[in-house]
Amino acid sequence: GVEQILFNLVDNASKYALPHAELKVLALKVEQDRSFLVFHLSDSGPGISRSESKNLFRAFRRSAKDAAEAGAPGVGLGLALCRRIARQHGGDLRYCGNASGAAFELRMKVQSPSN
């Protein structure tokens, strides 16, 4: 699940943020917070508007027409699925506003090793 979510976030940054960024930076930081691994992923793109950020995790938030006009494929299903995967594993995915680009936080419950 973590791999699939991180892949989607990196893919989104590659499609939407980095082509428009002057300095192309994608940063990943991982830390442990109690029983969670916390992944912070941020990019150096133009960011996401406040109005758009309210609907980021809503499935099919973009119409096919919007996707075609934006020049980047996708109808807004990836982030909705990623959040669902995170929550099914006892975690969460959220957007964190960032002054210079977009930033996401993925919290995933640490699995205990089987004996």
C-alpha positions in Angstrom: 0.0 0.0 0.0 2.8 2.4 0.9 4.6 1.8 -2.4 1.4 2.4 -4.4 0.6 5.6 -2.6 4.2 7.0 -2.8 4.3 6.0 -6.5 1.1 8.0 -7.1 2.3 11.1 -5.3 5.6 11.1 -7.2 3.8 10.5 -10.5 1.5 13.4 -9.7 4.4 15.7 -8.9 6.1 14.7 -12.2 2.9 15.4 -14.2 1.6 18.5 -12.5 4.4 20.3 -10.5 7.9 19.6 -11.8 7.3 20.6 -15.5 6.3 24.1 -14.2 9.0 24.4 -11.6 12.1 26.5 -12.1 14.1 24.3 -9.7 12.9 20.7 -10.0 13.0 19.3 -6.4 11.0 16.4 -5.0 11.7 15.8 -1.3 10.8 12.7 0.8 11.3 12.6 4.6 10.3 9.7 6.7 10.0 9.6 10.5 8.4 7.5 13.1 5.8 8.9 15.4 4.7 6.4 18.1 3.2 3.5 16.1 3.1 5.3 12.8 5.6 5.8 10.0 5.1 9.4 8.6 6.1 10.1 5.0 6.4 13.8 4.0 6.5 14.3 0.3 6.9 17.8 -1.1 7.7 19.4 -4.5 8.9 22.7 -5.8 6.1 23.3 -8.3 3.5 26.0 -8.3 1.4 24.4 -5.6 -2.3 23.8 -5.3 -4.8 26.5 -4.9 -6.9 26.6 -1.7 -10.1 26.1 -3.7 -8.6 23.1 -5.5 -7.1 21.6 -2.3 -10.6 21.2 -0.8 -11.6 18.6 -3.4 -8.2 16.8 -3.9 -9.4 13.6 -2.3 -12.9 13.5 -3.9 -13.1 10.8 -6.6 -13.6 12.0 -10.2 -13.1 15.6 -9.2 -11.9 16.4 -12.8 -14.0 15.8 -15.9 -12.5 14.3 -19.0 -12.8 17.7 -20.5 -10.8 19.3 -17.6 -8.1 16.6 -18.0 -7.8 17.2 -21.7 -7.6 21.0 -21.3 -5.0 20.7 -18.5 -2.6 18.8 -20.7 -2.1 16.1 -18.0 -4.1 12.9 -17.9 -6.3 11.8 -15.1 -9.8 12.5 -13.8 -9.0 12.8 -10.1 -9.3 9.3 -8.9 -5.7 8.6 -7.8 -5.6 10.6 -4.6 -9.0 9.3 -3.6 -7.8 5.8 -4.0 -4.6 6.5 -2.1 -6.4 8.0 0.8 -8.7 4.9 0.9 -5.7 2.6 0.9 -4.1 4.5 3.7 -7.2 4.4 5.8 -7.8 0.7 5.2 -4.3 0.2 6.7 -5.0 2.3 9.8 -3.4 5.4 8.4 -4.3 8.6 6.5 -3.2 10.7 3.6 -3.6 14.5 3.8 -2.5 17.6 1.9 -0.4 20.1 3.8 -0.2 23.5 2.3 3.3 24.5 1.3 4.6 28.0 0.5 6.6 26.7 -2.4 4.9 23.8 -4.0 2.6 21.0 -2.8 3.2 18.8 0.2 1.5 15.6 1.4 1.7 13.6 4.6 1.1 9.9 4.6 0.7 8.2 8.0 0.8 4.4 8.1 0.5 2.2 11.1 3.7 0.2 11.8 3.0 -3.5 11.4 4.2 -5.7 14.2 6.5 -8.5 12.8 4.9 -12.0 13.0 6.4 -14.6 15.3 
